[in-house]
Amino acid sequence: MKGDYFMYTGNAYPHKNLSRLIVAMVILNEKKTIKLKISSSRSVFTDRLQKIITENNAQKYVELLGYVPDDKIKTLYKNSIAFVFPTLAEGFGLPPMEAINSGTLAVVSNIPVLKEVYEDSVLYFDTMDTNSIVKALQNVLKISNEDRDKMIKKSQKFLKKYSWQKMAKETLNIYESV
């Protein structure tokens, strides 16, 4: 096993569904102490998130890190048990890619856009069901180090199909054809 924590990076807007993730962490910690580290710039939304943490007595399990620079976030990803992305809506969903490319598993909500982007390279849960989130996190905790490494390598290989350079060339080709 890597570290003793799951990781989330991104803003704390309500559609990111962090309140359900916090409740899931409280349930998960009834049996084993595992933390959730949240990297999110300070805002009115992180202030609200702090209230949710307090209301659910999750202070022992959930740590708000504030802004973390890119060089340090990669280390946090790599040393985490997995990156968790409980979002209700996304345009594309880049944070799981960053986490996978840094060397960790991604466990994400089963919304259509993420299923389209990530196919079978990540683990999914029902984002509306706290128990589904708990079960997904419990399943990740049961994965052997060998299987974990295989899954990460498979995910990293899959994500090579996406590249900023390829996207820029394809966009340029479309503009030129018009």
TACORTA-V417266 format. One record per backbone hydrogen bond with DSSP energy under -0.5 kcal/mol. CO is the residue of the C=O (numbers start at 1). NH is the residue of the N-H. Records with the same first field share a line. If there is no record, write none. Layout:
# TACORTA-V417266
CO=NH / NH
This chain:
# TACORTA-V417266
4=35
5=81 / 82
6=37
7=84
8=39
13=16
14=17
15=88 / 89
17=20 / 21
18=22
19=23
20=24
21=25
22=26
23=27
24=28
25=29
27=30
28=31 / 32
32=34
35=6
36=38 / 63
37=8 / 39
38=40 / 65 / 66
39=10
43=47
44=48
45=49
46=50
47=51
48=52
49=53
50=54
51=55
52=56
53=58
54=57
58=61 / 62
61=36
63=38 / 65
66=40
69=72 / 73
70=74
71=75
72=76
73=77
74=78
75=79
76=80
77=80
79=3
82=7
83=107
85=109
94=97 / 98
95=99
96=100
97=101
98=102
99=103 / 104
100=103
105=83
106=123
107=85
108=125
111=114 / 115
112=116
113=117
114=118
115=119
118=121
123=108
125=110 / 127
126=129
128=130
129=132 / 133
130=134
131=135
132=136
133=137
134=138
135=139
136=140
137=141
138=142
139=142 / 143
140=143
144=148
145=149
146=150
147=151
148=152
149=153
150=154
151=155
152=156
153=157
154=158
155=159
156=160
157=160
158=161
159=162
163=167
164=168
165=169
166=170
167=171
168=172
169=173
170=174
171=175
172=176
173=177
174=178
175=178
